[in-house]
Amino acid sequence: MPDAFDTGPGPSRTAFLLAYFAVILGGLFGATLGYGVTEIGCHGDCGSSTAIGAIVGAVIGAVGTGVVAVLALRAMAEWRRPPR
């Protein structure tokens, strides 16, 4: 009996690398947005607040981009699956 979760030949290594760099880029953009939003809303000494805002923004951006990347890679693997 064949494995029910076998996807056959998966996406190319280039697709995995593009997904990896997309997650990194999403994290960087999220950090920039988190820093900017915290910097605008804070008055006075805001060193730790802006750092926390940047970290939270980076995590949210990277996780969101990672979800989309995983879904895209799984769809690519399903398209390349041989017919049963």
Long-range contacts (C-beta under 8 A, 24 or more apart in sequence): 7-74, 7-77, 7-78, 7-80, 7-81, 8-77, 8-80, 8-81, 8-82, 9-77, 9-80, 9-81, 10-73, 10-76, 10-77, 10-80, 11-73, 11-76, 11-77, 11-80, 15-73, 15-76, 16-73, 19-69, 19-70, 19-72, 19-73, 20-69, 22-65, 22-68, 22-69, 23-62, 23-65, 23-66, 23-69, 24-62, 25-65, 26-61, 26-62, 26-64, 26-65, 26-66, 27-58, 27-59, 27-61, 27-62, 27-65, 28-58, 28-61, 29-61, 30-57, 30-58, 30-59, 30-60, 30-61, 30-62, 30-64, 31-55, 31-57, 31-58, 31-61, 32-57, 33-57, 33-61, 34-58, 34-60, 34-61
